[in-house]
């Protein structure tokens, strides 16, 4: 998968950006509260699916990690999120209405007592226990939760 991402960037000089209709990199972060055994998911307004926070890279994002943290903060409304050390948790490639997304997925630790606030990009925002995720989200989100928990 990593090689496919590198090949994409070699082929498409604009492969980081939403304007690249043949696909583009995106950055996301699973917001996790390990002390409470839960993750925060958003009911995506356009896709109508429970997903981790994330989206397109912006010119002000110096790194994919910064893009993931920005998206997680904007979409969760939680200040003080910190990315799990060690870089991305996993890679996932999926098709969306705008193009193929080559998603670089991180995990963001929520500070104690974090209170989420819904954004304009969401229909809903909700904490789910680890064992509840499979009932509401697709397999890619389940794999992200499993991988994040293994890294904790």
Secondary structure by P-SEA (a helix, b strand, c coil): caaaaaaaaaacccccccccccbbbbbbbbcccccccbbbbbcccccccccccccccccccccaaaaaaaaaaaaacccccccccccccbbbbbbccccccccbbbbbbbccbbbbbbccccccccccccccccccccaaaaaaaaaaaaac
